[in-house]
Amino acid sequence: IPDQMFFHTDYRPLIRDSNNYVLDEQTQQAPHLMPPPFLVDVDGNPHPTKYQRLVPGRENCADEHLIPQLGYVATSDGEVVEQVIGQQTVDQDEQNMEPSILDGMIRQLQIQQDQRFGADQESASSAPPNGEGTPRRG
């Protein structure tokens, strides 16, 4: 294992958007929604694929997906920075995957709650209006 291993995103600045959410400055994505990072040396050069597989989320990737394709992009302030090109975001990856068991359970609970809410609405509408049919004590 090499002496120096860093993620390519380790020292990238974070910013806050107008809603006060934290975003990666280069990609404008929330850090938890970004794809798994690449392992690089101190100069930013990627390590071989056998080390890239050590990164959670990259264990089963094809070799061609373990070598970052780097390009240069201009930021909003005109600065040119190196960035990994062609990475899919987490949202794009989820569209290609089967829905998770947890998502299915949440959907099922939501349907049950909606059905109960609908039944509660029906029973409330069939009850007599306030004051009628119920004598007041006084």
Rosetta constraint file for C-alpha pairs under 8 A:
AtomPair CA 1 CA 51 HARMONIC 7.74 0.50
AtomPair CA 4 CA 41 HARMONIC 5.71 0.50
AtomPair CA 4 CA 42 HARMONIC 6.45 0.50
AtomPair CA 5 CA 39 HARMONIC 6.11 0.50
AtomPair CA 5 CA 40 HARMONIC 5.77 0.50
AtomPair CA 5 CA 41 HARMONIC 5.29 0.50
AtomPair CA 5 CA 42 HARMONIC 7.21 0.50
AtomPair CA 6 CA 10 HARMONIC 6.63 0.50
AtomPair CA 6 CA 39 HARMONIC 5.44 0.50
AtomPair CA 6 CA 40 HARMONIC 5.22 0.50
AtomPair CA 6 CA 41 HARMONIC 6.05 0.50
AtomPair CA 6 CA 42 HARMONIC 7.02 0.50
AtomPair CA 7 CA 37 HARMONIC 5.72 0.50
AtomPair CA 7 CA 38 HARMONIC 5.45 0.50
AtomPair CA 7 CA 39 HARMONIC 4.65 0.50
AtomPair CA 7 CA 40 HARMONIC 5.89 0.50
AtomPair CA 8 CA 37 HARMONIC 6.12 0.50
AtomPair CA 8 CA 38 HARMONIC 5.60 0.50
AtomPair CA 8 CA 39 HARMONIC 6.22 0.50
AtomPair CA 8 CA 40 HARMONIC 5.94 0.50
AtomPair CA 8 CA 44 HARMONIC 6.67 0.50
AtomPair CA 9 CA 37 HARMONIC 6.52 0.50
AtomPair CA 12 CA 24 HARMONIC 7.22 0.50
AtomPair CA 12 CA 25 HARMONIC 7.20 0.50
AtomPair CA 12 CA 26 HARMONIC 7.78 0.50
AtomPair CA 13 CA 24 HARMONIC 6.51 0.50
AtomPair CA 13 CA 25 HARMONIC 5.82 0.50
AtomPair CA 14 CA 22 HARMONIC 6.51 0.50
AtomPair CA 14 CA 23 HARMONIC 5.58 0.50
AtomPair CA 14 CA 24 HARMONIC 4.71 0.50
AtomPair CA 14 CA 25 HARMONIC 5.30 0.50
AtomPair CA 15 CA 22 HARMONIC 5.65 0.50
AtomPair CA 15 CA 23 HARMONIC 5.30 0.50
AtomPair CA 15 CA 24 HARMONIC 6.31 0.50
AtomPair CA 15 CA 25 HARMONIC 5.74 0.50
AtomPair CA 16 CA 20 HARMONIC 5.12 0.50
AtomPair CA 16 CA 21 HARMONIC 5.22 0.50
AtomPair CA 16 CA 22 HARMONIC 4.56 0.50
AtomPair CA 16 CA 23 HARMONIC 5.93 0.50
AtomPair CA 17 CA 21 HARMONIC 5.46 0.50
AtomPair CA 17 CA 22 HARMONIC 6.63 0.50
AtomPair CA 17 CA 23 HARMONIC 6.99 0.50
AtomPair CA 21 CA 30 HARMONIC 7.70 0.50
AtomPair CA 22 CA 30 HARMONIC 6.08 0.50
AtomPair CA 22 CA 31 HARMONIC 7.61 0.50
AtomPair CA 23 CA 27 HARMONIC 7.87 0.50
AtomPair CA 23 CA 28 HARMONIC 5.39 0.50
AtomPair CA 23 CA 29 HARMONIC 5.12 0.50
AtomPair CA 23 CA 30 HARMONIC 4.45 0.50
AtomPair CA 23 CA 31 HARMONIC 6.24 0.50
AtomPair CA 24 CA 28 HARMONIC 5.19 0.50
AtomPair CA 24 CA 29 HARMONIC 5.48 0.50
AtomPair CA 24 CA 30 HARMONIC 6.14 0.50
AtomPair CA 24 CA 31 HARMONIC 6.07 0.50
AtomPair CA 25 CA 29 HARMONIC 7.86 0.50
AtomPair CA 26 CA 75 HARMONIC 6.81 0.50
AtomPair CA 26 CA 83 HARMONIC 7.68 0.50
AtomPair CA 29 CA 33 HARMONIC 6.65 0.50
AtomPair CA 29 CA 34 HARMONIC 6.51 0.50
AtomPair CA 30 CA 34 HARMONIC 6.69 0.50
AtomPair CA 33 CA 89 HARMONIC 6.82 0.50
AtomPair CA 33 CA 90 HARMONIC 5.59 0.50
AtomPair CA 33 CA 91 HARMONIC 7.63 0.50
AtomPair CA 34 CA 89 HARMONIC 5.78 0.50
AtomPair CA 34 CA 90 HARMONIC 6.24 0.50
AtomPair CA 35 CA 87 HARMONIC 7.05 0.50
AtomPair CA 35 CA 88 HARMONIC 6.71 0.50
AtomPair CA 35 CA 89 HARMONIC 5.53 0.50
AtomPair CA 35 CA 90 HARMONIC 5.88 0.50
AtomPair CA 36 CA 55 HARMONIC 7.22 0.50
AtomPair CA 36 CA 56 HARMONIC 7.12 0.50
AtomPair CA 36 CA 57 HARMONIC 6.04 0.50
AtomPair CA 36 CA 58 HARMONIC 6.95 0.50
AtomPair CA 37 CA 55 HARMONIC 7.58 0.50
AtomPair CA 38 CA 46 HARMONIC 6.91 0.50
AtomPair CA 38 CA 52 HARMONIC 6.39 0.50
AtomPair CA 38 CA 55 HARMONIC 7.56 0.50
AtomPair CA 38 CA 66 HARMONIC 7.65 0.50
AtomPair CA 38 CA 67 HARMONIC 7.97 0.50
AtomPair CA 38 CA 68 HARMONIC 7.05 0.50
AtomPair CA 39 CA 46 HARMONIC 5.88 0.50
AtomPair CA 39 CA 47 HARMONIC 5.91 0.50
AtomPair CA 39 CA 51 HARMONIC 7.31 0.50
AtomPair CA 39 CA 52 HARMONIC 5.95 0.50
AtomPair CA 39 CA 55 HARMONIC 7.65 0.50
AtomPair CA 40 CA 44 HARMONIC 5.13 0.50
AtomPair CA 40 CA 45 HARMONIC 5.13 0.50
AtomPair CA 40 CA 46 HARMONIC 4.16 0.50
AtomPair CA 40 CA 47 HARMONIC 5.36 0.50
AtomPair CA 41 CA 45 HARMONIC 5.45 0.50
AtomPair CA 41 CA 46 HARMONIC 6.44 0.50
AtomPair CA 41 CA 47 HARMONIC 6.78 0.50
AtomPair CA 46 CA 67 HARMONIC 7.11 0.50
AtomPair CA 46 CA 68 HARMONIC 7.23 0.50
AtomPair CA 47 CA 51 HARMONIC 6.29 0.50
AtomPair CA 47 CA 52 HARMONIC 6.77 0.50
AtomPair CA 48 CA 52 HARMONIC 6.58 0.50
AtomPair CA 48 CA 67 HARMONIC 7.69 0.50
AtomPair CA 49 CA 53 HARMONIC 6.35 0.50
AtomPair CA 49 CA 63 HARMONIC 6.57 0.50
AtomPair CA 49 CA 66 HARMONIC 5.67 0.50
AtomPair CA 49 CA 67 HARMONIC 6.76 0.50
AtomPair CA 50 CA 54 HARMONIC 7.43 0.50
AtomPair CA 51 CA 55 HARMONIC 7.70 0.50
AtomPair CA 52 CA 58 HARMONIC 6.83 0.50
AtomPair CA 52 CA 59 HARMONIC 7.87 0.50
AtomPair CA 52 CA 66 HARMONIC 6.07 0.50
AtomPair CA 53 CA 58 HARMONIC 5.22 0.50
AtomPair CA 53 CA 59 HARMONIC 4.49 0.50
AtomPair CA 53 CA 60 HARMONIC 7.28 0.50
AtomPair CA 53 CA 61 HARMONIC 7.59 0.50
AtomPair CA 53 CA 66 HARMONIC 7.51 0.50
AtomPair CA 54 CA 58 HARMONIC 7.13 0.50
AtomPair CA 54 CA 59 HARMONIC 6.38 0.50
AtomPair CA 55 CA 59 HARMONIC 6.73 0.50
AtomPair CA 58 CA 66 HARMONIC 7.38 0.50
AtomPair CA 61 CA 65 HARMONIC 6.12 0.50
AtomPair CA 61 CA 66 HARMONIC 6.68 0.50
AtomPair CA 62 CA 66 HARMONIC 6.76 0.50
AtomPair CA 63 CA 67 HARMONIC 7.11 0.50
AtomPair CA 68 CA 84 HARMONIC 6.03 0.50
AtomPair CA 68 CA 85 HARMONIC 7.49 0.50
AtomPair CA 69 CA 84 HARMONIC 5.58 0.50
AtomPair CA 69 CA 85 HARMONIC 5.42 0.50
AtomPair CA 69 CA 86 HARMONIC 7.05 0.50
AtomPair CA 70 CA 82 HARMONIC 6.55 0.50
AtomPair CA 70 CA 83 HARMONIC 5.59 0.50
AtomPair CA 70 CA 84 HARMONIC 4.53 0.50
AtomPair CA 70 CA 85 HARMONIC 5.57 0.50
AtomPair CA 71 CA 82 HARMONIC 5.62 0.50
AtomPair CA 71 CA 83 HARMONIC 5.47 0.50
AtomPair CA 71 CA 84 HARMONIC 6.24 0.50
AtomPair CA 71 CA 85 HARMONIC 5.96 0.50
AtomPair CA 72 CA 80 HARMONIC 6.36 0.50
AtomPair CA 72 CA 81 HARMONIC 5.49 0.50
AtomPair CA 72 CA 82 HARMONIC 4.49 0.50
AtomPair CA 72 CA 83 HARMONIC 5.91 0.50
AtomPair CA 73 CA 80 HARMONIC 5.52 0.50
AtomPair CA 73 CA 81 HARMONIC 5.61 0.50
AtomPair CA 73 CA 82 HARMONIC 6.46 0.50
AtomPair CA 73 CA 83 HARMONIC 6.79 0.50
AtomPair CA 74 CA 78 HARMONIC 5.59 0.50
AtomPair CA 74 CA 79 HARMONIC 5.48 0.50
AtomPair CA 74 CA 80 HARMONIC 4.34 0.50
AtomPair CA 74 CA 81 HARMONIC 6.29 0.50
AtomPair CA 75 CA 79 HARMONIC 5.35 0.50
AtomPair CA 75 CA 80 HARMONIC 6.26 0.50
AtomPair CA 75 CA 81 HARMONIC 7.22 0.50
AtomPair CA 88 CA 92 HARMONIC 5.99 0.50
AtomPair CA 88 CA 93 HARMONIC 6.55 0.50
AtomPair CA 89 CA 93 HARMONIC 6.42 0.50
AtomPair CA 90 CA 94 HARMONIC 6.17 0.50
AtomPair CA 91 CA 95 HARMONIC 6.54 0.50
AtomPair CA 92 CA 96 HARMONIC 6.97 0.50
AtomPair CA 93 CA 97 HARMONIC 6.61 0.50
AtomPair CA 94 CA 98 HARMONIC 7.63 0.50
AtomPair CA 94 CA 99 HARMONIC 7.78 0.50
AtomPair CA 99 CA 103 HARMONIC 6.45 0.50
AtomPair CA 99 CA 104 HARMONIC 7.08 0.50
AtomPair CA 100 CA 104 HARMONIC 6.50 0.50
AtomPair CA 101 CA 105 HARMONIC 6.27 0.50
AtomPair CA 102 CA 106 HARMONIC 6.18 0.50
AtomPair CA 103 CA 107 HARMONIC 6.14 0.50
AtomPair CA 104 CA 108 HARMONIC 6.14 0.50
AtomPair CA 105 CA 109 HARMONIC 6.15 0.50
AtomPair CA 106 CA 110 HARMONIC 6.16 0.50
AtomPair CA 107 CA 111 HARMONIC 6.33 0.50
AtomPair CA 108 CA 112 HARMONIC 6.31 0.50
AtomPair CA 109 CA 113 HARMONIC 6.11 0.50
AtomPair CA 110 CA 114 HARMONIC 6.09 0.50
AtomPair CA 111 CA 115 HARMONIC 6.17 0.50
AtomPair CA 112 CA 116 HARMONIC 6.22 0.50
AtomPair CA 113 CA 117 HARMONIC 6.07 0.50
AtomPair CA 114 CA 118 HARMONIC 6.12 0.50
AtomPair CA 115 CA 119 HARMONIC 6.22 0.50
AtomPair CA 116 CA 120 HARMONIC 6.10 0.50
AtomPair CA 117 CA 121 HARMONIC 6.20 0.50
AtomPair CA 118 CA 122 HARMONIC 6.33 0.50
AtomPair CA 119 CA 123 HARMONIC 6.29 0.50
AtomPair CA 120 CA 124 HARMONIC 6.14 0.50
AtomPair CA 121 CA 125 HARMONIC 6.22 0.50
AtomPair CA 122 CA 126 HARMONIC 6.35 0.50
AtomPair CA 123 CA 127 HARMONIC 6.42 0.50
AtomPair CA 128 CA 132 HARMONIC 6.41 0.50
AtomPair CA 128 CA 133 HARMONIC 6.93 0.50
AtomPair CA 130 CA 134 HARMONIC 7.95 0.50
AtomPair CA 131 CA 135 HARMONIC 7.26 0.50
AtomPair CA 131 CA 136 HARMONIC 7.73 0.50
